[in-house]
Amino acid sequence: MTCPICKKAPVARYRPFCSKRCADVDLGRWMTGSYAIPVTDEDAFSEDSPHDTPSRERPH
């Protein structure tokens, strides 16, 4: 396995990254939304969901 950011060999302390810098780059990408886990509306609001209305809608 190689570092997912720069492709160097990983270091045990920062695994799977090679350095704190690469770990921080990855964290920054998650925090800014560069990485996202795709979700469909069906996944977000299943029949088992306790909420009837999507969170982005506000009651009047």
N, CA, C and O atoms as CSV, one atom per row, in Angstrom:
chain,resi,resn,atom,element,x,y,z
A,1,MET,N,N,0.846,-1.167,0.000
A,1,MET,CA,C,0.000,0.000,0.000
A,1,MET,C,C,0.897,1.238,0.000
A,1,MET,O,O,1.981,1.230,0.584
A,2,THR,N,N,0.438,2.288,-0.654
A,2,THR,CA,C,1.178,3.553,-0.670
A,2,THR,C,C,0.294,4.653,-0.095
A,2,THR,O,O,-0.919,4.486,0.035
A,3,CYS,N,N,0.904,5.759,0.242
A,3,CYS,CA,C,0.180,6.921,0.752
A,3,CYS,C,C,-0.836,7.362,-0.302
A,3,CYS,O,O,-0.468,7.564,-1.459
A,4,PRO,N,N,-2.103,7.515,0.076
A,4,PRO,CA,C,-3.118,7.899,-0.904
A,4,PRO,C,C,-2.949,9.324,-1.443
A,4,PRO,O,O,-3.545,9.672,-2.462
A,5,ILE,N,N,-2.157,10.133,-0.779
A,5,ILE,CA,C,-1.965,11.518,-1.218
A,5,ILE,C,C,-0.765,11.635,-2.160
A,5,ILE,O,O,-0.902,12.161,-3.265
A,6,CYS,N,N,0.404,11.154,-1.740
A,6,CYS,CA,C,1.619,11.366,-2.534
A,6,CYS,C,C,2.234,10.085,-3.086
A,6,CYS,O,O,3.215,10.142,-3.827
A,7,LYS,N,N,1.678,8.947,-2.739
A,7,LYS,CA,C,2.117,7.633,-3.245
A,7,LYS,C,C,3.451,7.152,-2.684
A,7,LYS,O,O,4.012,6.197,-3.222
A,8,LYS,N,N,3.985,7.769,-1.626
A,8,LYS,CA,C,5.196,7.277,-0.964
A,8,LYS,C,C,4.821,6.126,-0.029
A,8,LYS,O,O,3.641,5.865,0.206
A,9,ALA,N,N,5.824,5.453,0.491
A,9,ALA,CA,C,5.599,4.371,1.453
A,9,ALA,C,C,5.010,4.945,2.743
A,9,ALA,O,O,5.454,5.998,3.199
A,10,PRO,N,N,4.026,4.279,3.338
A,10,PRO,CA,C,3.431,4.789,4.578
A,10,PRO,C,C,4.377,4.637,5.769
A,10,PRO,O,O,5.279,3.800,5.771
A,11,VAL,N,N,4.143,5.466,6.771
A,11,VAL,CA,C,4.890,5.422,8.024
A,11,VAL,C,C,3.901,4.955,9.087
A,11,VAL,O,O,2.777,5.453,9.146
A,12,ALA,N,N,4.306,4.004,9.926
A,12,ALA,CA,C,3.401,3.401,10.911
A,12,ALA,C,C,2.659,4.445,11.740
A,12,ALA,O,O,1.470,4.280,12.011
A,13,ARG,N,N,3.326,5.496,12.142
A,13,ARG,CA,C,2.703,6.511,13.000
A,13,ARG,C,C,1.539,7.220,12.307
A,13,ARG,O,O,0.589,7.630,12.974
A,14,TYR,N,N,1.595,7.370,10.998
A,14,TYR,CA,C,0.574,8.113,10.254
A,14,TYR,C,C,-0.225,7.222,9.305
A,14,TYR,O,O,-0.957,7.732,8.457
A,15,ARG,N,N,-0.099,5.921,9.430
A,15,ARG,CA,C,-0.721,4.968,8.523
A,15,ARG,C,C,-2.164,5.324,8.240
A,15,ARG,O,O,-2.889,5.590,9.198
A,16,PRO,N,N,-2.633,5.352,7.035
A,16,PRO,CA,C,-2.014,4.875,5.808
A,16,PRO,C,C,-1.189,5.941,5.097
A,16,PRO,O,O,-0.771,5.746,3.956
A,17,PHE,N,N,-0.956,7.051,5.757
A,17,PHE,CA,C,-0.220,8.161,5.147
A,17,PHE,C,C,1.272,8.055,5.449
A,17,PHE,O,O,1.697,7.272,6.298
A,18,CYS,N,N,2.058,8.864,4.730
A,18,CYS,CA,C,3.508,8.838,4.932
A,18,CYS,C,C,3.957,9.913,5.913
A,18,CYS,O,O,5.076,9.854,6.423
A,19,SER,N,N,3.097,10.896,6.182
A,19,SER,CA,C,3.497,11.998,7.055
A,19,SER,C,C,2.252,12.702,7.613
A,19,SER,O,O,1.130,12.486,7.156
A,20,LYS,N,N,2.492,13.535,8.598
A,20,LYS,CA,C,1.402,14.339,9.166
A,20,LYS,C,C,0.832,15.273,8.101
A,20,LYS,O,O,-0.373,15.524,8.067
A,21,ARG,N,N,1.699,15.783,7.237
A,21,ARG,CA,C,1.254,16.684,6.173
A,21,ARG,C,C,0.222,16.006,5.284
A,21,ARG,O,O,-0.834,16.578,5.013
A,22,CYS,N,N,0.515,14.792,4.827
A,22,CYS,CA,C,-0.427,14.083,3.962
A,22,CYS,C,C,-1.721,13.748,4.719
A,22,CYS,O,O,-2.806,13.815,4.141
A,23,ALA,N,N,-1.615,13.394,5.992
A,23,ALA,CA,C,-2.809,13.131,6.794
A,23,ALA,C,C,-3.658,14.402,6.903
A,23,ALA,O,O,-4.884,14.336,6.817
A,24,ASP,N,N,-3.016,15.548,7.090
A,24,ASP,CA,C,-3.739,16.814,7.185
A,24,ASP,C,C,-4.358,17.222,5.850
A,24,ASP,O,O,-5.451,17.788,5.826
A,25,VAL,N,N,-3.677,16.944,4.747
A,25,VAL,CA,C,-4.237,17.224,3.421
A,25,VAL,C,C,-5.518,16.419,3.243
A,25,VAL,O,O,-6.527,16.956,2.786
A,26,ASP,N,N,-5.489,15.145,3.599
A,26,ASP,CA,C,-6.660,14.283,3.480
A,26,ASP,C,C,-7.804,14.792,4.357
A,26,ASP,O,O,-8.945,14.866,3.900
A,27,LEU,N,N,-7.516,15.139,5.595
A,27,LEU,CA,C,-8.539,15.670,6.497
A,27,LEU,C,C,-9.146,16.949,5.933
A,27,LEU,O,O,-10.362,17.135,5.977
A,28,GLY,N,N,-8.303,17.825,5.404
A,28,GLY,CA,C,-8.797,19.064,4.811
A,28,GLY,C,C,-9.730,18.812,3.645
A,28,GLY,O,O,-10.708,19.536,3.460
A,29,ARG,N,N,-9.434,17.788,2.857
A,29,ARG,CA,C,-10.309,17.458,1.722
A,29,ARG,C,C,-11.672,16.977,2.208
A,29,ARG,O,O,-12.692,17.316,1.608
A,30,TRP,N,N,-11.705,16.194,3.285
A,30,TRP,CA,C,-12.994,15.765,3.839
A,30,TRP,C,C,-13.762,16.959,4.397
A,30,TRP,O,O,-14.974,17.067,4.207
A,31,MET,N,N,-13.064,17.847,5.080
A,31,MET,CA,C,-13.736,18.982,5.738
A,31,MET,C,C,-14.268,20.015,4.746
A,31,MET,O,O,-15.253,20.694,5.035
A,32,THR,N,N,-13.633,20.141,3.589
A,32,THR,CA,C,-14.103,21.119,2.600
A,32,THR,C,C,-15.105,20.532,1.619
A,32,THR,O,O,-15.647,21.244,0.775
A,33,GLY,N,N,-15.350,19.228,1.732
A,33,GLY,CA,C,-16.311,18.594,0.844
A,33,GLY,C,C,-15.724,18.094,-0.460
A,33,GLY,O,O,-16.465,17.687,-1.354
A,34,SER,N,N,-14.402,18.118,-0.586
A,34,SER,CA,C,-13.775,17.569,-1.790
A,34,SER,C,C,-14.047,16.080,-1.910
A,34,SER,O,O,-14.184,15.549,-3.012
A,35,TYR,N,N,-14.123,15.411,-0.768
A,35,TYR,CA,C,-14.501,14.004,-0.727
A,35,TYR,C,C,-15.939,13.968,-0.226
A,35,TYR,O,O,-16.321,14.746,0.648
A,36,ALA,N,N,-16.707,13.088,-0.770
A,36,ALA,CA,C,-18.076,12.917,-0.290
A,36,ALA,C,C,-18.516,11.493,-0.563
A,36,ALA,O,O,-18.112,10.884,-1.553
A,37,ILE,N,N,-19.334,10.979,0.310
A,37,ILE,CA,C,-19.911,9.664,0.121
A,37,ILE,C,C,-21.265,9.876,-0.534
A,37,ILE,O,O,-22.136,10.525,0.046
A,38,PRO,N,N,-21.459,9.336,-1.741
A,38,PRO,CA,C,-22.717,9.572,-2.437
A,38,PRO,C,C,-23.903,8.946,-1.707
A,38,PRO,O,O,-23.825,7.824,-1.207
A,39,VAL,N,N,-24.990,9.691,-1.659
A,39,VAL,CA,C,-26.219,9.238,-1.017
A,39,VAL,C,C,-27.370,9.576,-1.946
A,39,VAL,O,O,-27.430,10.676,-2.494
A,40,THR,N,N,-28.269,8.648,-2.122
A,40,THR,CA,C,-29.473,8.938,-2.893
A,40,THR,C,C,-30.578,9.320,-1.930
A,40,THR,O,O,-30.498,9.010,-0.741
A,41,ASP,N,N,-31.600,9.983,-2.417
A,41,ASP,CA,C,-32.723,10.373,-1.563
A,41,ASP,C,C,-33.363,9.153,-0.909
A,41,ASP,O,O,-33.823,9.237,0.230
A,42,GLU,N,N,-33.399,8.027,-1.608
A,42,GLU,CA,C,-33.961,6.812,-1.046
A,42,GLU,C,C,-33.161,6.339,0.159
A,42,GLU,O,O,-33.735,5.843,1.128
A,43,ASP,N,N,-31.829,6.489,0.108
A,43,ASP,CA,C,-30.984,6.099,1.228
A,43,ASP,C,C,-31.195,7.029,2.419
A,43,ASP,O,O,-31.223,6.578,3.564
A,44,ALA,N,N,-31.340,8.303,2.156
A,44,ALA,CA,C,-31.443,9.292,3.225
A,44,ALA,C,C,-32.784,9.228,3.937
A,44,ALA,O,O,-32.854,9.478,5.141
A,45,PHE,N,N,-33.839,8.900,3.221
A,45,PHE,CA,C,-35.182,8.920,3.803
A,45,PHE,C,C,-35.902,7.609,3.512
A,45,PHE,O,O,-36.778,7.550,2.649
A,46,SER,N,N,-35.535,6.582,4.223
A,46,SER,CA,C,-36.188,5.286,4.041
A,46,SER,C,C,-37.487,5.255,4.836
A,46,SER,O,O,-37.770,6.162,5.619
A,47,GLU,N,N,-38.271,4.209,4.630
A,47,GLU,CA,C,-39.529,4.068,5.364
A,47,GLU,C,C,-39.293,3.925,6.851
A,47,GLU,O,O,-40.176,4.241,7.648
A,48,ASP,N,N,-38.122,3.455,7.240
A,48,ASP,CA,C,-37.798,3.278,8.646
A,48,ASP,C,C,-37.343,4.572,9.309
A,48,ASP,O,O,-37.143,4.619,10.522
A,49,SER,N,N,-37.182,5.610,8.515
A,49,SER,CA,C,-36.699,6.886,9.031
A,49,SER,C,C,-37.749,7.527,9.943
A,49,SER,O,O,-38.929,7.542,9.593
A,50,PRO,N,N,-37.347,8.055,11.103
A,50,PRO,CA,C,-38.309,8.676,12.011
A,50,PRO,C,C,-38.773,10.056,11.544
A,50,PRO,O,O,-39.709,10.612,12.120
A,51,HIS,N,N,-38.145,10.613,10.525
A,51,HIS,CA,C,-38.481,11.959,10.073
A,51,HIS,C,C,-39.326,11.894,8.811
A,51,HIS,O,O,-38.988,11.191,7.859
A,52,ASP,N,N,-40.422,12.629,8.811
A,52,ASP,CA,C,-41.311,12.642,7.650
A,52,ASP,C,C,-40.874,13.634,6.600
A,52,ASP,O,O,-41.106,13.411,5.412
A,53,THR,N,N,-40.239,14.737,7.007
A,53,THR,CA,C,-39.838,15.766,6.064
A,53,THR,C,C,-38.330,15.863,6.014
A,53,THR,O,O,-37.668,15.691,7.037
A,54,PRO,N,N,-37.775,16.135,4.852
A,54,PRO,CA,C,-36.325,16.318,4.760
A,54,PRO,C,C,-35.868,17.476,5.627
A,54,PRO,O,O,-36.602,18.446,5.815
A,55,SER,N,N,-34.649,17.373,6.160
A,55,SER,CA,C,-34.141,18.409,7.075
A,55,SER,C,C,-33.955,19.743,6.396
A,55,SER,O,O,-33.914,20.767,7.078
A,56,ARG,N,N,-33.838,19.778,5.063
A,56,ARG,CA,C,-33.626,21.056,4.387
A,56,ARG,C,C,-34.916,21.865,4.242
A,56,ARG,O,O,-34.879,23.049,3.908
A,57,GLU,N,N,-36.060,21.216,4.496
A,57,GLU,CA,C,-37.332,21.953,4.448
A,57,GLU,C,C,-37.674,22.418,5.858
A,57,GLU,O,O,-37.505,21.676,6.825
A,58,ARG,N,N,-38.144,23.624,5.963
A,58,ARG,CA,C,-38.544,24.156,7.256
A,58,ARG,C,C,-40.055,24.320,7.302
A,58,ARG,O,O,-40.655,24.797,6.339
A,59,PRO,N,N,-40.672,23.935,8.402
A,59,PRO,CA,C,-42.126,24.130,8.508
A,59,PRO,C,C,-42.455,25.621,8.542
A,59,PRO,O,O,-41.682,26.427,9.060
A,60,HIS,N,N,-43.593,25.973,7.992
A,60,HIS,CA,C,-44.008,27.386,7.955
A,60,HIS,C,C,-44.752,27.788,9.178
A,60,HIS,O,O,-45.167,28.940,9.299
